[in-house]
Amino acid sequence: MNFLDRMNEVLGKINEYIWADWVLYTVLGVGVLFTLWSGFCQYRALAHGTAVTAGKYDDKNDPGAINHFQALSAALSATVGLGNIGGVAVAIALGGPGAVFWMWMVGLAGMALKTTSVTLSMLYRDTSNPDEPHGGPMYVAQKGFAAWGLKPIGTLIGVIFCITLLISAMTGGNMFQAWNVGIQTEEALGIPAIAVGIILALIVGSVIIGGIKRIGHVAGILVPFMCVLYLLAGVVVLLMHIGTIPAMLGLIVKSAFSPTEATGAFIGGTMGYAFLWGMKRALFSSEAGQGSSPIAHSAAKTKEPVREAVVAGLEPFIDTIIVCTLTALVILSTGAWDRGSKGEATLAAAPAITQGDGGTWNVGTYGDPVVDDEDPTESWYVPLPGKNKTAMTTTRKDWVAGDTVFMIADVSDVDEDTASTRRKIVATVDTTTNGDYVAIFDAGAIESEMQPTFVDLQVYKDYPGATLTAHAFDRAIPGLGTWLVLIASWLFAISTMISWSYYGEQGMVFMLGKASVMPYKIIYCLMIIVSTLPIITSDKELDNLTALGTGVMLWANIPIMLIFGAIAMKAYHDYGRRLRSGEFKSHEARNIEEMAKE
């Protein structure tokens, strides 16, 4: 086992603990708690929050650096990103259609989590410099505990939150984005992922050097454009498959409460597995409960803390209920999630399966026809049809050396996550000296007590992350997914990385002061390049990285919300009372009153 394998194993063990079932239930429960406590703040977010975002209550004399729309755009630029394209795909590929239902539940509960967390951050933000305010859960902990005479404890908790913030900024907010763009661009255009990483680092660096005002300005342009572009393309695909939508919605609900049977490229999933993946990816996508977006909202120009919190409540609705749902329906309605039981190629005969060492089985023919392979004794291969032998029926693309493919085998034991005896047997595509395509299987590719058998003769191309979404669009309109998801991935990734850079920057300011900002930004940009190196190769490895960042922030922020939640709810209900009494006037109302006085 090499270093990377050991690292992934360690990360997997850590994630098993921080993402235990009781943690997910707790987060969802806290969202339900604040939903009831606030009197269903989701409604106020959709109604009053929309009016605030439109600028009806803006006052240029209020403290802050950016307006409500720019604050929402900056926060959304961190949430509406590759989590919506790649994260949803990962959830469905591993958890099945039922994962989408639990994403919806997290989206609704997340609206209450965001409203509460931003209320607290606005109440405790530092406005000593009105043009450059600072805020976030770290300030809530520091000032909140200080009010009780426990400032050292509050500062310590704030530092712990900032450490988790930096972990999440570097992983989910940075490396996840760059990795997805790298593999998507290499798949579509053949540009090496490392070159993509360098370009992304230069673009992100040129934006974040200008601080929150430049980030807010760029986000205010990018977010509306990329959302409209992506949503329009998604609606076109759904209209093409309008007849399947009711069945897909039914499948989502059914699979949320019962096991999803194995079919085609999908090897099955239990209700619990769907719940796990739906929760994890929705929390990653919407950042509900993490405490990250309050940092962006704390820069908003307003003297009413709850007013900005109501705007923040719109985030999970836009991110999860709208954008993630559209992505999910595109993947399901086009059949990309299971490939319709038809792979990219069909073999003439099942590959040979021979017994290996220690309960393992080898796939294919022993030997190595591949050019320049360093260790021929470790390779087993299966000839693949080329473009002149068997058509690529789903992608309409030829094989490319380095592609990851898999077949479905039936083994002896039932997996507790999938409720199935089926397993994906992964191989790598390469070419022989004659130019023929082969799938290279590692020695001992299958682990099974009894001799396994292949379910069928289909060879499926693996589409990790955003590439599955691109494949779904391609199935509807050939070429659409390649370019749409490629463009959207670049825009989403850039917008997400610039916002998360600001989040991490604020964590550094809290812990070490402004002198630490520039070194942090340099390291942040370097990590973009590192993530495009051939380190992460699969959905599970990718999830290990992003789940760590999301999980540790939940562990830090949820306790802060619970400790000071009563303060947030008191402020929220007070604002609601004043709003109902007519205390707050829109621009139009104020202008009418001034004209009447004249």
N, C-alpha and C positions, 0 to 999 in steps of 0.2 A: 504494500500500500504506500503510494507516494504522499508527499506533503499535502497536496491539494485534496486528495481523498481523505486524509486524516482531518483536515480542516473542515471539510464538508460534514464528516461524521460528527465532529465536535459541535459544529453549529446546529446540526440536526438534533443532537441531544439537548442542547440549550433551548432550542425552539419547542421541543416536546414539553418542556417544563413551563416556559413563559406563555405558551399557547395551549395550556391544559384546558379541558372542557370548562372547568369552573371559571377560568379567566374570561372566556367568551360569554358565558352566562352572566357574569358580573357586569361586563361592559354593556351588554344588551339590557340588563336589569337597571343599571344606572341611567341609561337612556330613557327607559320606561318611567323610572322614578321622576326625572325632571320633566318628562312629558306631562305627567299627571300633576306634578307640583306647580308647573307653570300654567296649567289650564289649557293644554294643547297649543303650545307656542308655534307649532307648525303652521297653523292658520294665520297667525299674525305675521309670520315671516313671509308667507305668500302674498298677503294683502298689503300690510303697512310696509314690509321690507322692500317690496317692489317700488312703492312710491318714494321711499327714502333713497333707494339706489338711483332712481331717475333724477334725483337732485332737487326734489320739491322742498326739502327742508335744509338745504345747504346754506351755510353762512360763512363767508370768507374770513370773518373775524374770529372764528372758533380755532382753538389750538389744534395743530396737526400739520402733516406734510402733504397729504394727498386727500382727494375727495372720496365720498362713499363708493362711487363707481370704480375708481382706480383701486381702492382697497379691496373691494370684492374681486376685481379682475386679478390683482396680485395674488390673492388667496386662491382663486380658482385656477390660476396658471400653475399653481403647485399641485392642485388636486385633479383638474381635468387634464390628464396627460396620458402617458403610456399605461397607467393603471387601468384606464378605460379601454385601451386597445389591447395591450398585452395581458394585463391583469385579469380581465374578464375571460380572455381565451384560456389562461392557465386554470382558472376556476372551473370552467366547463370541461376542459380536457381531462382534469384530474377528479373533479367532484361530480361532474354530470350536470344535466339541466337543472336539477333541484337547487344547485348552488345559487342560481339567479334569484330564487324566491327569498333566500336568506340575505342576499344582497339588498333586496328591497326593504326587508325588515330593519337592517342596519341603517339604510338610508333615512328611513323615517325617524328611528331613534336617534340617529346622528344629528338631525336638525335640532333636537333638544340639547344634545351634548355640545354642539357648536354654540348655540345661543347662550348656554350657561357659562361655558369656558370663556367666551369673548366678553360677556358681561363682567366677569371677575377681572379679566386683564385690563378692561377699560377703566374699571373702578380704581385699580391699583397702578395704573401706568405712570411712568415718570414723565411729566411735562415741564420739567425745569427749563428745558429748551423747547418752547412751543412749536418751533419749526422742525424739530427733530426729536419727537417723543419716542420713548422706549417702553415696551410692555411685553407681557407674556406670563405664563405660569410661574416663572422664576421670580418675577416681581410680586406676584400674588403671594407666593410662599414667604418671601422676605418681608414685605410690608404687613401681610396679614398676621404673621407670628409676632412681628415687632409690636403690633398694637396690643398684643397680649403679654408683652415683656419678654418675648422669647426670640429675639432677632437672630442670635447665633444659630438656633435650630432652623429658622426660616431660611437663612443664608445657605446653610448646609443642604437643605432640601432643594433650594434653587439651583445650587451647583450640581447636585445629582441629576436634576431635570436637564440642565444644560449638557451634561455628558451624554445622556440618552438622546438629546436633540442632535448633537454632533454625529452620533452613530447613525441616526436615521437620515440626516442630511447627506452623509457620505455614501450610504448604501441605497436606500429607496429613492431619495431625492436626487441622487447623482448617478451612481454606478448602474442601477437598474435602467435608467433612462438611456444612458450612453450605450450600454450593452445591447438593448433592443434596437436602437437606431443602427448600431454597427452591423448586426447580423441581417437586419432588414435591407440596408443599403448594399451590403455584400451580396445578398441573395438577388436583389433586383438589378444592380448595375455592375457587379463584379469588382467594386472598389474595396480594397482591403479594409477590414474593420479598424485597424490601427490608424489608417489615414483619416477615417471618419472621426475617430476620437480626437485627433489633433485639430481637425477643423472645428469640431464642437467646442473644444477647449478655448480656441481663439475667439469664437463668437461669444461664448458665455463670458469669458474674461473681459471682452470689450464692453459688455453691458453692466456687469456687476461692479465694475470700478466706479461707476457713476452713482452708486448708492440707491436708496429706496425711491427717490424721485424719478430717476431714470428707469428703474425696474417697473414702477407703477405706470409710467408713460408707455413703455414698450408692451407691458402686459395689457394695458387698456386698448392697444391696437391688435395685438396678436390673438388674445383670447376670443373676442367676438368673431374675428375672421375665421379662425380655425374651427370654432364650434359650428358656425353656419356651414362652412364647407363640408365638414364631416357629417353633420346631420342631414344635409340635402342629399348627399350620396347614399347614406343609409336608408333614407326614405324611398329613394328610387329603387333600391334593391328589395325593400320590403313590399313595395307595390308590385314588383315582378312576381313575388311569392305570396301575395295577399291571401290566397286560399289556404296556405299552410299555417298562417299566424294563429288562428284559434286553437289548432291542434298543438302548436308549440307552447302557447300559454298554458294549456291544459297539462302538457308534459312537465312544464316547470313546476306547477303546483303539485301534481301527483308525485314527481320525483323528490320533492322536498320532504315528503312524509312516508316514503317507501323506497326500497332499493331500486336502483336503475339497472336493468339487465344489460349484460354485455351485448354489444352489437357492432359489427364492423371494426373500426379502429378503436372504439371505446371498450375498455375491458371490464366495465361495471363499477358501481359505487353504491354504498349504503346511505341511508338517511343521515347518519352521523357524519359521514365523510363529506356529503354535500353541504351540511351545516358548517362544518369546519372551514371548507374552502370558500363558501359564500361569505362567511364572516371575515375571514382573513383578507380576502381580496377587496371586499367592500371597505373594510377599515383602512386598508392600505390606500385605496383609491380616494376615499373621501376624507381620510385623516381624522375621522370623528373620534373624539376622546384623546387624541394624541397631544393636543395643546400647541400645535404648530401654527395654524392659521391665525390664532389670536395675536401672534407677533406681527403679522401684516396688518391686521385690523387696528392694532394699537397706534398705527401711524395715521389713522383717518382724522380728518378735520371735523370735530364735533365736541360739544361740551356735555352731551347727553350719552353716558356710557351704554345704556340699553339700546339706544337708537342704532348704533353700529352693530350690536349683538344681534338685533333682529335682521339686519342685512346679512350677517354671517349665517343665519339659519337657512338662507337660500342655497348655500353651497352644496350640501348633501343632496338636495332635491335636484339641482342641475346636474351634478356630477353622477350620482348613482341612479336616481329614478329616471332621468332622461337619457343621458349619454351612455351609461353602462347598459341600460335596458336595450337601447338601439343596437349596440354592438352584439349583445347576447342574441337578440332575435335574428340578426344577420347571420351569425355563426350557426344557429339552430335551423333556420328556415332554408338555408342553402345546403344543409346536410354536411357542412364542413366538419362538424364535431365528431361524426362517426364515419365520414366519407361514403355514406350510403352503402356500406359493405363492399365497396369497390376501391381497390388501392390504385397506386400509380402504375403498377405493372402486375401481370399474372404469370407465375412461373409455370413451366410445362409439367413439372413434377415436384413433389415435396422434397425439400433438402434432406440429405441423410442426417440421422441423429445417432451419434455414437457415445458410449459412456466415457466420461473423463475421470478425474480424481475427486474423491471425497464427496460423492453425491452430486457431481456436476455432469453436464452433458455437452458435447461439442456439436456444432452445427456446420454442415457442409462437407467439403473435401479438404483433407489435410494437405498443406503445402502453401505456396505463395506465388501466384502469377503476377504480383504487382511489382512495378518498376521501382528500384531503389528502396525497397523495404529493408529496415535495419535488422529486423528479427523475424525471419521467415518461419522459425519453429513455433511461433506463437499464433500464427494465422490459420484460420479455417475460412474457406470462401465458398460463395454460391454465385454462379453466373447469372447476370441480370439481362433481361431483354433490352436491346438498344432501340433507337428510334426506327430502324428498318425492320425490326422483328415484331415488337408489340407496341402499340400506341400508348402514350401516357394519357389515359382516359380522363383524368380529373384536372391536372394542372396544365396540360398541353405544353409541357416543358420537357426538355431532355435532361438526363441525369447530369450532374456536375460532380466532379471528384471532390470528396469532402462532405457530400450530403450525408445526413444521418437518416437511416431508414429503419423500419422494424417490421417484424411479422408477429402474429399472435399464436402462441402455443398454449396447449392445455396441460397443466401439471397436476400433481397429485393432491396438493393441499389448497384449502380455501383461504384466501387473504381476507383478514378481518375488515379491512377498509373497503375493498371492492365487492365482498361477498361472492367472489368468483374464483375459479381455478385457473383463469386465463392470465397470461403474463405477456408483456411486450418484450420481445427479444430483439435487441438493438444491434445494428451493424453500421459500418461506414462504407460509402461508395468509393470505389477507386477504379482505375483502368489498368488493363494488362498491356504487355508489350505490343499486342496486336490491336490495341485500341478498344477491346471489348470491355463492357462494364461488369464489375463484380461487387458483391456485398461481402465485406470482410467482418467476420465474427471473431470475438476474442475466444481464447481457449476457455472451456467451461462456461459458455455463455448462458446456460440454463441450469438452475439449481432445482433439483426435484428428487424425491426418494424413488419414485417409479419413473419408467421411461416416458418422457413427454411426447406429445404428438402435435403437429401443426393443425390449427383449426381449419385453415383453407390455404390456398396458394397465393394469396394476395400479399404484395409488398407495399407497405405504406411509407410515404415520405413523412419524416417527422417535422412538424411545424411548431416550434417552441414560441411561446409568447406572441408578439405582434404578428409573426408570420402566419399564424393560423387565421387571424382576422383578415389579413391580406388575401390568403387563399380563399376565404369565404366570399369576399367581394369578387375575386377572379372567377369563381364558379358561376356567379351571376352574369358578369360582364367581363370577358377575358381582357386582362390588362388593367382593369379599373383598380383592383386591389393593389397591384404592384405600385401604381403611381399614387393613388389616393392615400394608402396607408404609409407609403414612403414619405410623402409631403407632410401628412398629418403627424407622423412620428417625429419628423424633424422639428416641426413647429411646437408640438406638445412637449417634446423633450427639452427644447431650449427654454420655453416658458417655465417649465417645472424646475429646471436646474437653476435658473436665475432667482426664482423665488426661494428655493431651498437654500441657496447660497446666503441669502439675506437672513433666513432663520438661523442658520449656523453662525453667521456673523454676530447676530444679537446675543447668542449664547456666549461667544468669545468675549464680547464687550462686557457682559455681566460678570464673567469669571476673571478676565485678565486685563480689561480696559481696551481703549481704542488702538493702542500700539500693536495689539495682536491681530488686527483685522487684515492687514496686507499679507503677512505670512499665511494666514488662514486661506485667503483667496487664492494664493499661489498653489497651496497644497490641494485645495478643492479642484482647481483646474487640472492639476496633474493626475488626480484620481479619475477624471474623465478618460484620460488616455489609458491608464492602467486597466480600467474595466473593459476596454476593447481588445485587450490581449487575449489569447486563447486560454482563458482561465475558467470561465463559466461556459458549460457546454449543454446544459439541459434545464428543463423547467424546474426540476427539484432542486438543483444547485442554485438556480436563480431565486427560488422561494426561500431557501436557507438564508440568503443574504438579506432580502427585503423583509422577511418575517422577523428577523432579529431587530432591525431598526424600528419597525412598527411596534413590536411587542414591548421593548424596553421603555418606550415613551408612554405606552398605556399604563405600565406599572408605576411610572413616576407621576403622571398627570391625574389619573382617576382618583387617587387618594386626596390630592389637592382640591379637586372639585367637590368631593364629598365633605371635606373638612370645612370649606368656606361656602358650600352650596346655599346655605340658608341666607347668607349675605346677598348672593346673586339673586335669589328668588324674591327677597324683600325689595331690592332695587327694580326688578322686572315688574312686579305687581304695582309698585308705586308709579312707574312710567306708564303702565297701562291705564291706571286711574287718571293720571293727568292727560293722557291722550284722549280718553273718552270725555273728559270735561271740556275739551276744546282749548286747552292751554297752549298747545303747539299749533302754530300757524304755518301754512305753506307759503311759498313766495306769492302766489296769487292772492291769498287771503290778506297777507301783510300789505300788498300793493293797494288792494281795495280799501283797507282801513286808512292808509295814508292819504289816499285820494279823498276819502270822506272827510278827513280832518281838514284838508285844504279847502 
